[in-house]
């Protein structure tokens, strides 16, 4: 079996979204994902995710290592489209103030499927 390696948070989000988790909220630089039937939410940091956090997220979500690697391979082949890319994509606007950046990101959130 392959070893679990550190992974970029966007790729990890795609893995968990494919497994039925949905974005619930963001607290600081942590993204909170939930799924019916899972008692605790998944808290994914907005940075490269180290191995021990990936393992803890797998345990919390009830996802096996085999299923994780299947989803990881699928996410690698999939295009960057859908909810994860909408939330973390770059905006086309050129904001000159922080408030404009927040507004443009909010529009990106609302325009996602």
NULUMDREN-743102 format. One record per residue (C-alpha): z, y, x; residue in one letter. Coordinates in steps of 0.5 Angstrom, whole numbers, padded with zeros to 4 digits. Layout:
<rs>
up Z	north Y	east X	res a
...
</rs>
This chain:
<rs>
up 0000	north 0000	east 0000	res x
up -0002	north 0007	east 0002	res x
up 0004	north 0012	east 0004	res x
up 0006	north 0018	east 0000	res x
up 0004	north 0024	east 0004	res x
up 0005	north 0031	east 0002	res x
up 0000	north 0034	east -0003	res x
up -0002	north 0041	east -0005	res x
up 0002	north 0043	east -0012	res x
up -0005	north 0044	east -0015	res x
up -0007	north 0037	east -0014	res x
up 0000	north 0034	east -0016	res x
up -0001	north 0038	east -0022	res x
up -0007	north 0035	east -0024	res x
up -0004	north 0028	east -0023	res x
up 0001	north 0029	east -0028	res x
up -0003	north 0033	east -0033	res x
up -0008	north 0027	east -0033	res x
up -0001	north 0022	east -0034	res x
up 0000	north 0026	east -0040	res x
up 0005	north 0032	east -0038	res x
up 0004	north 0039	east -0040	res x
up 0006	north 0046	east -0037	res x
up 0012	north 0048	east -0041	res x
up 0014	north 0055	east -0037	res x
up 0015	north 0058	east -0030	res x
up 0021	north 0060	east -0027	res x
up 0020	north 0064	east -0021	res x
up 0016	north 0059	east -0016	res x
up 0017	north 0053	east -0020	res x
up 0013	north 0050	east -0025	res x
up 0016	north 0046	east -0031	res x
up 0012	north 0040	east -0034	res x
up 0014	north 0036	east -0040	res x
up 0012	north 0030	east -0044	res x
up 0015	north 0027	east -0050	res x
up 0019	north 0021	east -0048	res x
up 0021	north 0023	east -0041	res x
up 0028	north 0026	east -0042	res x
up 0028	north 0031	east -0036	res x
up 0022	north 0036	east -0034	res x
up 0018	north 0036	east -0028	res x
up 0020	north 0041	east -0023	res x
up 0014	north 0043	east -0019	res x
up 0015	north 0048	east -0013	res x
up 0009	north 0053	east -0012	res x
up 0007	north 0051	east -0005	res x
up 0006	north 0044	east -0001	res x
up 0010	north 0039	east -0004	res x
up 0014	north 0034	east 0001	res x
up 0014	north 0027	east 0000	res x
up 0021	north 0027	east -0002	res x
up 0020	north 0031	east -0008	res x
up 0014	north 0027	east -0010	res x
up 0018	north 0021	east -0010	res x
up 0023	north 0024	east -0014	res x
up 0018	north 0027	east -0019	res x
up 0015	north 0020	east -0019	res x
up 0022	north 0017	east -0021	res x
up 0023	north 0022	east -0026	res x
up 0017	north 0021	east -0029	res x
up 0017	north 0014	east -0029	res x
up 0010	north 0013	east -0026	res x
up 0009	north 0007	east -0021	res x
up 0006	north 0008	east -0014	res x
up 0000	north 0005	east -0016	res x
up -0001	north 0009	east -0022	res x
up 0000	north 0015	east -0018	res x
up -0005	north 0013	east -0013	res x
up -0010	north 0012	east -0018	res x
up -0009	north 0019	east -0021	res x
up -0009	north 0022	east -0014	res x
up -0016	north 0019	east -0013	res x
up -0019	north 0021	east -0020	res x
up -0016	north 0028	east -0019	res x
up -0020	north 0028	east -0012	res x
up -0026	north 0026	east -0015	res x
up -0025	north 0031	east -0021	res x
up -0028	north 0038	east -0021	res x
up -0023	north 0043	east -0021	res x
up -0023	north 0045	east -0028	res x
up -0018	north 0045	east -0034	res x
up -0011	north 0047	east -0035	res x
up -0009	north 0047	east -0027	res x
up -0015	north 0051	east -0025	res x
up -0014	north 0056	east -0030	res x
up -0007	north 0058	east -0029	res x
up -0008	north 0058	east -0021	res x
up -0015	north 0061	east -0021	res x
up -0016	north 0068	east -0018	res x
up -0018	north 0073	east -0023	res x
up -0024	north 0077	east -0022	res x
up -0021	north 0084	east -0023	res x
up -0019	north 0088	east -0017	res x
up -0012	north 0090	east -0019	res x
up -0009	north 0096	east -0016	res x
up -0002	north 0095	east -0018	res x
up 0002	north 0089	east -0019	res x
up 0002	north 0091	east -0027	res x
up -0005	north 0090	east -0027	res x
up -0005	north 0083	east -0023	res x
up 0000	north 0081	east -0028	res x
up -0004	north 0083	east -0034	res x
up -0010	north 0080	east -0031	res x
up -0006	north 0073	east -0030	res x
up -0004	north 0073	east -0037	res x
up -0011	north 0074	east -0040	res x
up -0013	north 0068	east -0035	res x
up -0007	north 0064	east -0038	res x
up -0009	north 0065	east -0045	res x
up -0017	north 0064	east -0044	res x
up -0015	north 0057	east -0042	res x
up -0017	north 0051	east -0047	res x
</rs>
